[in-house]
Amino acid sequence: MSRPTLATINLSALKSNLTLLTDIADGSKIVAVVKANAYGNGAVEVALAIEQSVEILSVAFLSEAQELRCAGVKKPILILQGPHQATDLHQGKDQNYIWMLHSEWQLDAFDSLKTLEGGSDWHEKSWLKFDSGMHRLGLPLAALPVTLAKYPNIIDDNTVLVTHLANADEPIQGHAQTQIKAFIDCAKNSNIPLCIANTASTVRFEQTRADFVRLGIAMYGSTPFQSKDNPITLAPVMNLESQIISLRTIPKGDTVGYGSIFKAARESVIATVALGYADGYPRHAPTSTPAWCNGELISLVGRVSMDMITFDVTDMSEVAIGDLVQLWGDKLPINQVAEHVGTIGYELMTRVSSRVPRVFISP
């Protein structure tokens, strides 16, 4: 490896988190979300590691599902955005995909193909998503009974009714409770299995642990909850690390990096680390954003560059070129970094770019 920057993915930690969440789900069937390259952790490797422990894997769109199938993943794959055009349904035929249908044109296309292919000989599966208050995707919740009556050809033993909660991860729970009640009240007489819970609602709201739950970010060791409102302890899966490639002492008053946004208040030792925004580290990370080195937290100074980042290591007792620096992971929680940056662990994890090698630690 020509550059010391890498993301180490601990598949044992992944499985430990999944076991914890499965226990919390208390009998619900597990849909493991591996969209966005498994939140940056490597979709193929993650899917192969956990597919025997879950009922369904889930991705955002068709090409993500095709990648998993080409890699030998066998489990059913739920495609959360459903078909983007009717031809997607043809491409997915006989691939054990489950299409999330959230718009009437999708229902019409699926219904037409099922009729065209001979009714019971059309083996493709679909779930139906209803909008209970997220207002992003979903059929009108009030129209649920009418929708089921209009498309009897679609409803079969594989059908599941789905909604998505907007605020399950928030300390104030009123909006989530309103959504939960509205959906359950509307769907309870359908006698069709339900899927309500994402990770946060699986943990927080017992009544959403229905026939299926969808587990995402917490599998990867990042809690969806705010630090002061976090009921679960997870094992970090991704360690994002690099090394110090340069050390220099600058006098009081000198500046560091593009734009000279950091000015030394004292004579300072500056460490340059081989990682930057092209690797996915946020360019807008402010001065004082922490990293870990030799058992201590060090502070970002100066603007993040494309390939490099600088830290103040003046107060470290020992520091040298080649020392490991962890940007987040088992020494420094990703959410702690995210709070400094003004974002969430989801974004930091998913934006780690493809030029950062992933090294997988198997159980």
Secondary structure as a PSIPRED ss2 file (coil, helix, strand):
# PSIPRED VFORMAT (PSIPRED V4.0)

   1 M C   1.000  0.000  0.000
   2 S C   1.000  0.000  0.000
   3 R C   1.000  0.000  0.000
   4 P C   1.000  0.000  0.000
   5 T C   1.000  0.000  0.000
   6 L E   0.000  0.000  1.000
   7 A E   0.000  0.000  1.000
   8 T E   0.000  0.000  1.000
   9 I E   0.000  0.000  1.000
  10 N E   0.000  0.000  1.000
  11 L H   0.000  1.000  0.000
  12 S H   0.000  1.000  0.000
  13 A H   0.000  1.000  0.000
  14 L H   0.000  1.000  0.000
  15 K H   0.000  1.000  0.000
  16 S H   0.000  1.000  0.000
  17 N H   0.000  1.000  0.000
  18 L H   0.000  1.000  0.000
  19 T H   0.000  1.000  0.000
  20 L H   0.000  1.000  0.000
  21 L H   0.000  1.000  0.000
  22 T H   0.000  1.000  0.000
  23 D H   0.000  1.000  0.000
  24 I H   0.000  1.000  0.000
  25 A H   0.000  1.000  0.000
  26 D C   1.000  0.000  0.000
  27 G C   1.000  0.000  0.000
  28 S C   1.000  0.000  0.000
  29 K E   0.000  0.000  1.000
  30 I E   0.000  0.000  1.000
  31 V E   0.000  0.000  1.000
  32 A E   0.000  0.000  1.000
  33 V E   0.000  0.000  1.000
  34 V C   1.000  0.000  0.000
  35 K H   0.000  1.000  0.000
  36 A H   0.000  1.000  0.000
  37 N H   0.000  1.000  0.000
  38 A H   0.000  1.000  0.000
  39 Y H   0.000  1.000  0.000
  40 G C   1.000  0.000  0.000
  41 N C   1.000  0.000  0.000
  42 G C   1.000  0.000  0.000
  43 A H   0.000  1.000  0.000
  44 V H   0.000  1.000  0.000
  45 E H   0.000  1.000  0.000
  46 V H   0.000  1.000  0.000
  47 A H   0.000  1.000  0.000
  48 L H   0.000  1.000  0.000
  49 A H   0.000  1.000  0.000
  50 I H   0.000  1.000  0.000
  51 E H   0.000  1.000  0.000
  52 Q H   0.000  1.000  0.000
  53 S H   0.000  1.000  0.000
  54 V C   1.000  0.000  0.000
  55 E C   1.000  0.000  0.000
  56 I E   0.000  0.000  1.000
  57 L E   0.000  0.000  1.000
  58 S E   0.000  0.000  1.000
  59 V E   0.000  0.000  1.000
  60 A C   1.000  0.000  0.000
  61 F C   1.000  0.000  0.000
  62 L H   0.000  1.000  0.000
  63 S H   0.000  1.000  0.000
  64 E H   0.000  1.000  0.000
  65 A H   0.000  1.000  0.000
  66 Q H   0.000  1.000  0.000
  67 E H   0.000  1.000  0.000
  68 L H   0.000  1.000  0.000
  69 R H   0.000  1.000  0.000
  70 C H   0.000  1.000  0.000
  71 A C   1.000  0.000  0.000
  72 G C   1.000  0.000  0.000
  73 V C   1.000  0.000  0.000
  74 K C   1.000  0.000  0.000
  75 K C   1.000  0.000  0.000
  76 P C   1.000  0.000  0.000
  77 I E   0.000  0.000  1.000
  78 L E   0.000  0.000  1.000
  79 I E   0.000  0.000  1.000
  80 L C   1.000  0.000  0.000
  81 Q C   1.000  0.000  0.000
  82 G C   1.000  0.000  0.000
  83 P C   1.000  0.000  0.000
  84 H C   1.000  0.000  0.000
  85 Q C   1.000  0.000  0.000
  86 A C   1.000  0.000  0.000
  87 T H   0.000  1.000  0.000
  88 D H   0.000  1.000  0.000
  89 L H   0.000  1.000  0.000
  90 H H   0.000  1.000  0.000
  91 Q H   0.000  1.000  0.000
  92 G C   1.000  0.000  0.000
  93 K C   1.000  0.000  0.000
  94 D C   1.000  0.000  0.000
  95 Q C   1.000  0.000  0.000
  96 N C   1.000  0.000  0.000
  97 Y E   0.000  0.000  1.000
  98 I E   0.000  0.000  1.000
  99 W E   0.000  0.000  1.000
 100 M E   0.000  0.000  1.000
 101 L E   0.000  0.000  1.000
 102 H C   1.000  0.000  0.000
 103 S C   1.000  0.000  0.000
 104 E H   0.000  1.000  0.000
 105 W H   0.000  1.000  0.000
 106 Q H   0.000  1.000  0.000
 107 L H   0.000  1.000  0.000
 108 D H   0.000  1.000  0.000
 109 A H   0.000  1.000  0.000
 110 F H   0.000  1.000  0.000
 111 D H   0.000  1.000  0.000
 112 S H   0.000  1.000  0.000
 113 L H   0.000  1.000  0.000
 114 K H   0.000  1.000  0.000
 115 T H   0.000  1.000  0.000
 116 L H   0.000  1.000  0.000
 117 E C   1.000  0.000  0.000
 118 G C   1.000  0.000  0.000
 119 G H   0.000  1.000  0.000
 120 S H   0.000  1.000  0.000
 121 D H   0.000  1.000  0.000
 122 W C   1.000  0.000  0.000
 123 H C   1.000  0.000  0.000
 124 E C   1.000  0.000  0.000
 125 K E   0.000  0.000  1.000
 126 S E   0.000  0.000  1.000
 127 W E   0.000  0.000  1.000
 128 L E   0.000  0.000  1.000
 129 K E   0.000  0.000  1.000
 130 F E   0.000  0.000  1.000
 131 D E   0.000  0.000  1.000
 132 S C   1.000  0.000  0.000
 133 G C   1.000  0.000  0.000
 134 M C   1.000  0.000  0.000
 135 H C   1.000  0.000  0.000
 136 R C   1.000  0.000  0.000
 137 L C   1.000  0.000  0.000
 138 G C   1.000  0.000  0.000
 139 L E   0.000  0.000  1.000
 140 P E   0.000  0.000  1.000
 141 L H   0.000  1.000  0.000
 142 A H   0.000  1.000  0.000
 143 A H   0.000  1.000  0.000
 144 L H   0.000  1.000  0.000
 145 P H   0.000  1.000  0.000
 146 V H   0.000  1.000  0.000
 147 T H   0.000  1.000  0.000
 148 L H   0.000  1.000  0.000
 149 A H   0.000  1.000  0.000
 150 K H   0.000  1.000  0.000
 151 Y C   1.000  0.000  0.000
 152 P C   1.000  0.000  0.000
 153 N C   1.000  0.000  0.000
 154 I C   1.000  0.000  0.000
 155 I C   1.000  0.000  0.000
 156 D C   1.000  0.000  0.000
 157 D C   1.000  0.000  0.000
 158 N C   1.000  0.000  0.000
 159 T C   1.000  0.000  0.000
 160 V C   1.000  0.000  0.000
 161 L E   0.000  0.000  1.000
 162 V E   0.000  0.000  1.000
 163 T C   1.000  0.000  0.000
 164 H C   1.000  0.000  0.000
 165 L C   1.000  0.000  0.000
 166 A C   1.000  0.000  0.000
 167 N C   1.000  0.000  0.000
 168 A C   1.000  0.000  0.000
 169 D C   1.000  0.000  0.000
 170 E C   1.000  0.000  0.000
 171 P C   1.000  0.000  0.000
 172 I C   1.000  0.000  0.000
 173 Q C   1.000  0.000  0.000
 174 G H   0.000  1.000  0.000
 175 H H   0.000  1.000  0.000
 176 A H   0.000  1.000  0.000
 177 Q H   0.000  1.000  0.000
 178 T H   0.000  1.000  0.000
 179 Q H   0.000  1.000  0.000
 180 I H   0.000  1.000  0.000
 181 K H   0.000  1.000  0.000
 182 A H   0.000  1.000  0.000
 183 F H   0.000  1.000  0.000
 184 I H   0.000  1.000  0.000
 185 D H   0.000  1.000  0.000
 186 C H   0.000  1.000  0.000
 187 A H   0.000  1.000  0.000
 188 K H   0.000  1.000  0.000
 189 N H   0.000  1.000  0.000
 190 S H   0.000  1.000  0.000
 191 N C   1.000  0.000  0.000
 192 I C   1.000  0.000  0.000
 193 P C   1.000  0.000  0.000
 194 L E   0.000  0.000  1.000
 195 C E   0.000  0.000  1.000
 196 I E   0.000  0.000  1.000
 197 A E   0.000  0.000  1.000
 198 N C   1.000  0.000  0.000
 199 T H   0.000  1.000  0.000
 200 A H   0.000  1.000  0.000
 201 S H   0.000  1.000  0.000
 202 T H   0.000  1.000  0.000
 203 V H   0.000  1.000  0.000
 204 R H   0.000  1.000  0.000
 205 F C   1.000  0.000  0.000
 206 E H   0.000  1.000  0.000
 207 Q H   0.000  1.000  0.000
 208 T H   0.000  1.000  0.000
 209 R C   1.000  0.000  0.000
 210 A C   1.000  0.000  0.000
 211 D C   1.000  0.000  0.000
 212 F E   0.000  0.000  1.000
 213 V E   0.000  0.000  1.000
 214 R E   0.000  0.000  1.000
 215 L E   0.000  0.000  1.000
 216 G C   1.000  0.000  0.000
 217 I H   0.000  1.000  0.000
 218 A H   0.000  1.000  0.000
 219 M H   0.000  1.000  0.000
 220 Y H   0.000  1.000  0.000
 221 G C   1.000  0.000  0.000
 222 S C   1.000  0.000  0.000
 223 T C   1.000  0.000  0.000
 224 P C   1.000  0.000  0.000
 225 F C   1.000  0.000  0.000
 226 Q C   1.000  0.000  0.000
 227 S H   0.000  1.000  0.000
 228 K H   0.000  1.000  0.000
 229 D H   0.000  1.000  0.000
 230 N C   1.000  0.000  0.000
 231 P C   1.000  0.000  0.000
 232 I C   1.000  0.000  0.000
 233 T C   1.000  0.000  0.000
 234 L C   1.000  0.000  0.000
 235 A C   1.000  0.000  0.000
 236 P C   1.000  0.000  0.000
 237 V C   1.000  0.000  0.000
 238 M E   0.000  0.000  1.000
 239 N E   0.000  0.000  1.000
 240 L E   0.000  0.000  1.000
 241 E E   0.000  0.000  1.000
 242 S E   0.000  0.000  1.000
 243 Q E   0.000  0.000  1.000
 244 I E   0.000  0.000  1.000
 245 I E   0.000  0.000  1.000
 246 S E   0.000  0.000  1.000
 247 L E   0.000  0.000  1.000
 248 R E   0.000  0.000  1.000
 249 T E   0.000  0.000  1.000
 250 I E   0.000  0.000  1.000
 251 P C   1.000  0.000  0.000
 252 K C   1.000  0.000  0.000
 253 G C   1.000  0.000  0.000
 254 D C   1.000  0.000  0.000
 255 T E   0.000  0.000  1.000
 256 V E   0.000  0.000  1.000
 257 G C   1.000  0.000  0.000
 258 Y H   0.000  1.000  0.000
 259 G H   0.000  1.000  0.000
 260 S H   0.000  1.000  0.000
 261 I C   1.000  0.000  0.000
 262 F E   0.000  0.000  1.000
 263 K E   0.000  0.000  1.000
 264 A C   1.000  0.000  0.000
 265 A C   1.000  0.000  0.000
 266 R C   1.000  0.000  0.000
 267 E C   1.000  0.000  0.000
 268 S E   0.000  0.000  1.000
 269 V E   0.000  0.000  1.000
 270 I E   0.000  0.000  1.000
 271 A E   0.000  0.000  1.000
 272 T E   0.000  0.000  1.000
 273 V E   0.000  0.000  1.000
 274 A C   1.000  0.000  0.000
 275 L C   1.000  0.000  0.000
 276 G C   1.000  0.000  0.000
 277 Y H   0.000  1.000  0.000
 278 A H   0.000  1.000  0.000
 279 D H   0.000  1.000  0.000
 280 G C   1.000  0.000  0.000
 281 Y C   1.000  0.000  0.000
 282 P C   1.000  0.000  0.000
 283 R C   1.000  0.000  0.000
 284 H C   1.000  0.000  0.000
 285 A C   1.000  0.000  0.000
 286 P C   1.000  0.000  0.000
 287 T C   1.000  0.000  0.000
 288 S C   1.000  0.000  0.000
 289 T C   1.000  0.000  0.000
 290 P E   0.000  0.000  1.000
 291 A E   0.000  0.000  1.000
 292 W E   0.000  0.000  1.000
 293 C E   0.000  0.000  1.000
 294 N C   1.000  0.000  0.000
 295 G C   1.000  0.000  0.000
 296 E E   0.000  0.000  1.000
 297 L E   0.000  0.000  1.000
 298 I E   0.000  0.000  1.000
 299 S E   0.000  0.000  1.000
 300 L E   0.000  0.000  1.000
 301 V C   1.000  0.000  0.000
 302 G C   1.000  0.000  0.000
 303 R C   1.000  0.000  0.000
 304 V C   1.000  0.000  0.000
 305 S C   1.000  0.000  0.000
 306 M C   1.000  0.000  0.000
 307 D C   1.000  0.000  0.000
 308 M C   1.000  0.000  0.000
 309 I E   0.000  0.000  1.000
 310 T E   0.000  0.000  1.000
 311 F E   0.000  0.000  1.000
 312 D E   0.000  0.000  1.000
 313 V C   1.000  0.000  0.000
 314 T C   1.000  0.000  0.000
 315 D C   1.000  0.000  0.000
 316 M C   1.000  0.000  0.000
 317 S C   1.000  0.000  0.000
 318 E C   1.000  0.000  0.000
 319 V C   1.000  0.000  0.000
 320 A C   1.000  0.000  0.000
 321 I C   1.000  0.000  0.000
 322 G C   1.000  0.000  0.000
 323 D C   1.000  0.000  0.000
 324 L E   0.000  0.000  1.000
 325 V E   0.000  0.000  1.000
 326 Q E   0.000  0.000  1.000
 327 L E   0.000  0.000  1.000
 328 W E   0.000  0.000  1.000
 329 G C   1.000  0.000  0.000
 330 D C   1.000  0.000  0.000
 331 K C   1.000  0.000  0.000
 332 L C   1.000  0.000  0.000
 333 P C   1.000  0.000  0.000
 334 I H   0.000  1.000  0.000
 335 N H   0.000  1.000  0.000
 336 Q H   0.000  1.000  0.000
 337 V H   0.000  1.000  0.000
 338 A H   0.000  1.000  0.000
 339 E H   0.000  1.000  0.000
 340 H H   0.000  1.000  0.000
 341 V H   0.000  1.000  0.000
 342 G C   1.000  0.000  0.000
 343 T C   1.000  0.000  0.000
 344 I C   1.000  0.000  0.000
 345 G H   0.000  1.000  0.000
 346 Y H   0.000  1.000  0.000
 347 E H   0.000  1.000  0.000
 348 L H   0.000  1.000  0.000
 349 M H   0.000  1.000  0.000
 350 T H   0.000  1.000  0.000
 351 R C   1.000  0.000  0.000
 352 V C   1.000  0.000  0.000
 353 S C   1.000  0.000  0.000
 354 S C   1.000  0.000  0.000
 355 R C   1.000  0.000  0.000
 356 V C   1.000  0.000  0.000
 357 P C   1.000  0.000  0.000
 358 R E   0.000  0.000  1.000
 359 V E   0.000  0.000  1.000
 360 F E   0.000  0.000  1.000
 361 I E   0.000  0.000  1.000
 362 S C   1.000  0.000  0.000
 363 P C   1.000  0.000  0.000
